[in-house]
Amino acid sequence: MALSRLARFCVQRQMALGGYALRVASGTSGTFEEQRFRFRIQTVRQISSSLAAGEKLATAKAVQKHDWNRAVSEAEKIVGYPTSFLSLRWLLSDEIANVALHLRKLVGSNHPLLKTANQQVANLRNQDLNLLISSAYRDLAESNFIGDRDEQNNPLPSKPSTAVSTSSPDCRLDELDFGDLEDNTQSMDVERALGHPEKEWSLRHVLGGGSLLGKSCQGALMLAGRSEEMQKQGYLFGRHLSLAWQACIDLQPFLLSNLPQGSQFSLVSAPVLFHLEYDPSIYSEIEKGRNSIEEIDYSSLHKAIGTGPGLERTKNLMKKHSHAAMAVLDRLEPSDARTALQNIILAMQEL
């Protein structure tokens, strides 16, 4: 009964990775519907194989060449979704990204879709899980109120604290604790993160998606009857995987030597924030977009960032969180589901 309820819940609420976590932890067999979650993922552009660099992490079985499409296909076979119209490829497409963006705007409204979602969560009759998922909804809403925003409500990076070029050291994982590593049902500490490139970036994307993915994995393990320590590891896995994936996405526009005409990129992406600390003078160009992003010369920003340390630091950021997610998987017993997740993480390194 608990598993059937979880399946219905996951199709409506979570991404398929939460389902993998349950399969890894509980060792159950049979069909488990994909979990519907989208944390601002955009389609990963296929640039050329010559640009897909980066060292691989640990060795995983089953998939010798860790290409993305094959890794996702193997994961789909393990999870199974014969009664669902969803697929992982659809979840990772621009269409679902647009849907997720508009769903975020519904938080705090009385839209019927949101009422239906809340009712389905309540029907689980599990107060601990209700609290966990409700806190994830809150985190999504709070992600829209971090730092400055332009008149179109697009996020802007915090103004550099000094006009002098600096380079802060990369953070240890325990330094990226916003209160959620101790109690992830409470609001996260925002103020101490603003102005520090890695902490600000991490906070934005934990609130904007990492929290929901992590709590989806945690909730799946909760329903599977696993220990609190295992549930915490599930949260950490989803959190780190989300941040590794976001760093991968942030890198994509800068793998091209020239930005295509009319193209834009996120002004709060990791390469931008790291370069802003290295060269605070580019903030004057970013400020031009307070009224309209059309005023920003994205091409010149792209060239400047491409010559700075931001790209290498973003690659290191992706590797750090990929390693952390892989370390959580290594603590679990071997299974096809664990191997599928490992292959997805490995394939991410080659995008």
C-alpha positions, 0 to 999 in steps of 0.5 A, spaced: 500 500 500 505 504 501 509 503 495 503 504 491 501 511 494 508 513 493 508 511 486 502 515 485 505 521 489 512 521 485 508 521 478 505 528 480 511 531 484 518 528 483 523 526 478 524 519 476 531 520 481 527 519 487 524 513 485 531 510 483 533 512 490 527 508 493 529 502 489 536 502 491 534 503 498 529 498 499 531 493 494 524 492 491 523 489 484 517 490 479 515 497 476 516 504 479 513 510 475 517 515 474 517 521 479 515 528 476 520 533 478 523 539 474 528 543 478 529 549 472 532 544 467 533 546 460 535 541 454 543 540 454 545 542 448 550 537 444 556 541 442 561 537 439 565 531 442 571 535 442 569 540 447 566 535 452 572 534 457 573 533 464 575 527 468 571 521 469 569 519 477 569 512 479 568 506 475 561 504 474 558 497 471 554 496 465 555 502 461 562 502 458 561 509 454 558 513 459 554 517 454 548 521 456 542 518 452 545 511 453 545 512 461 538 515 461 535 509 457 538 504 462 535 508 468 528 508 464 529 500 463 530 499 471 524 504 473 519 502 468 513 507 466 508 503 462 502 506 465 505 513 465 505 518 459 512 521 462 519 519 460 526 522 462 527 525 456 521 529 456 522 531 463 529 533 461 526 538 455 525 545 454 517 543 454 517 541 462 522 546 464 517 552 461 511 548 465 516 548 471 517 555 471 510 557 471 508 552 476 513 555 481 509 562 480 503 558 482 506 557 489 502 562 494 496 562 489 489 559 489 490 555 483 486 549 482 492 545 480 496 547 486 489 545 490 490 538 487 497 537 488 496 539 496 490 534 496 494 529 494 500 530 498 495 530 504 492 524 502 498 520 504 496 521 511 503 521 513 505 528 517 512 527 517 512 527 509 507 532 509 511 537 513 517 535 508 514 536 502 511 542 504 517 545 506 520 544 499 514 548 496 516 553 501 523 553 499 521 554 491 517 560 493 523 563 497 528 562 491 524 568 488 526 573 493 534 572 494 538 578 492 536 583 487 531 582 481 530 587 474 524 590 472 522 583 469 523 579 475 529 576 473 535 575 478 541 579 478 547 577 482 549 581 488 554 587 488 561 585 489 563 587 496 569 590 494 571 594 487 578 590 488 579 583 484 579 577 489 579 570 489 575 566 495 577 559 496 573 554 494 568 552 499 568 545 503 562 541 503 560 543 510 561 550 509 555 550 504 550 548 510 544 553 510 541 550 516 538 545 512 544 539 513 541 540 521 534 541 520 531 541 512 524 543 514 526 550 517 527 556 513 534 556 510 539 562 512 540 567 506 543 573 509 550 570 510 551 567 503 549 573 499 556 576 496 560 570 496 560 567 489 559 559 491 555 560 497 550 565 493 550 560 487 549 554 492 543 557 496 539 559 490 539 552 487 538 549 493 532 553 494 530 553 487 530 545 486 536 541 490 531 542 496 525 538 492 529 533 489 533 532 495 527 531 499 523 527 494 529 522 495 528 523 503 521 522 502 521 515 498 526 512 503 521 515 509 516 511 506 520 505 505 521 505 512 529 506 512 533 509 518 533 517 519 540 516 517 539 513 511 533 518 509 538 524 511 543 521 506 538 521 501 537 528 502 544 529 501 544 525 494 539 529 491 542 536 493 548 534 491 546 531 484 542 537 483 547 542 484 552 538 480 547 538 474 546 545 475 553 547 474 553 542 468 548 547 465 551 553 467 557 551 463 554 550 456 553 557 453 561 558 455 563 552 451 562 555 445 568 560 443 562 565 441 555 566 443 550 566 438 547 572 436 541 574 440 543 569 445 543 570 453 545 566 459 543 566 466 546 572 470 546 568 476 550 562 473 556 560 476 561 562 471 558 569 472 558 569 479 566 567 479 568 572 474 564 577 478 569 576 484 575 576 479 573 582 475 568 586 479 568 592 473 563 587 469 558 589 474 557 595 471 555 592 464 550 587 468 547 593 472 545 596 465 539 590 465 535 593 471 530 596 466 531 591 460 535 585 459 536 587 452 541 593 454 546 588 456 551 586 451 551 579 453 557 578 447 562 582 451 560 579 457 561 572 454 568 573 452 570 576 458 568 570 462 571 566 457 578 568 459 577 568 466 577 563 472 570 562 472 569 556 467 575 552 471 572 553 478 565 551 475 568 545 472 571 544 479 564 545 482 561 540 478 566 535 480 565 536 487 558 535 487 558 529 483 563 526 487 559 527 493 553 524 490 557 518 488 560 518 495 553 517 498 551 511 492 557 508 494 554 507 501 549 503 499 548 496 497 550 494 489 544 494 485 542 495 478 538 502 480 545 504 484 549 503 477 544 506 473 545 513 478 552 512 477 552 512 470 548 518 469 553 522 474 559 519 470 555 521 463 554 528 466 562 529 466 562 528 458 556 533 456 
